[in-house]
């Protein structure tokens, strides 16, 4: 796996052993960002929420940032 060393062993196992769930988890970012914004979350809070996974998952979590920011900026409000 090209991202080994960038994510925890637990997350690597999740991606390997449950790829359909892992894909659903990754594609759920825009949905959850929309829900957060609708509930009143600021852009900074959304970014912070994405980055909270850094200690557990590693740098790979930053790949979710562009999708999260696009989803936040595309929603009215």
C-alpha positions in Angstrom: 0.0 0.0 0.0 1.5 3.3 -1.1 0.2 5.1 2.0 1.8 2.8 4.6 3.6 4.9 7.2 1.1 7.7 6.7 -1.7 6.0 8.6 -2.1 3.8 11.6 -2.0 0.1 11.4 -5.6 -0.1 12.5 -6.7 2.2 9.7 -4.7 0.1 7.2 -6.4 -3.0 8.4 -9.8 -1.2 8.1 -9.0 -0.2 4.5 -7.8 -3.7 3.6 -10.3 -5.8 5.4 -13.4 -3.7 4.8 -12.8 -1.7 1.6 -16.5 -1.1 0.9 -17.0 0.4 4.4 -13.8 2.4 4.1 -14.9 3.8 0.7 -18.3 4.7 2.2 -16.6 6.4 5.1 -14.4 8.5 2.8 -17.2 9.5 0.5 -19.4 10.5 3.5 -17.3 13.6 4.1 -19.4 16.0 2.0 -22.6 14.7 3.6 -21.3 15.2 7.2 -19.8 18.6 6.4 -23.2 19.7 5.0 -24.9 18.4 8.2 -22.3 20.2 10.4 -22.8 23.5 8.5 -26.5 23.2 8.7 -26.2 22.8 12.5 -24.1 26.0 12.6 -20.5 24.8 12.4 -18.0 27.3 11.1 -15.5 26.6 8.4 -12.7 26.5 11.0 -14.7 24.0 13.1 -15.1 21.7 10.1 -11.4 21.9 9.4 -10.6 21.2 13.0 -13.0 18.2 13.0 -11.2 16.7 10.0 -7.8 17.2 11.5 -8.8 15.6 14.9 -8.1 12.3 13.2 -4.4 13.1 12.8 -3.1 11.3 15.9 -5.1 8.1 15.1 -4.9 8.0 11.4 -1.9 10.1 10.4 -1.3 12.5 7.6 -3.6 10.7 5.3 -6.5 12.4 7.0 -5.4 15.6 5.3 -6.7 14.1 2.0 -10.2 14.7 3.3 -9.6 18.5 3.7 -10.2 19.5 0.1 -13.5 17.6 -0.1 -14.6 19.0 3.3 -13.7 22.6 2.3 -15.4 22.2 -1.1 -18.5 20.8 0.6 -18.6 23.6 3.2 -18.0 26.4 0.6 -20.6 25.0 -1.8 -23.4 25.1 0.8 -25.5 28.2 1.3 -25.4 29.8 4.6 
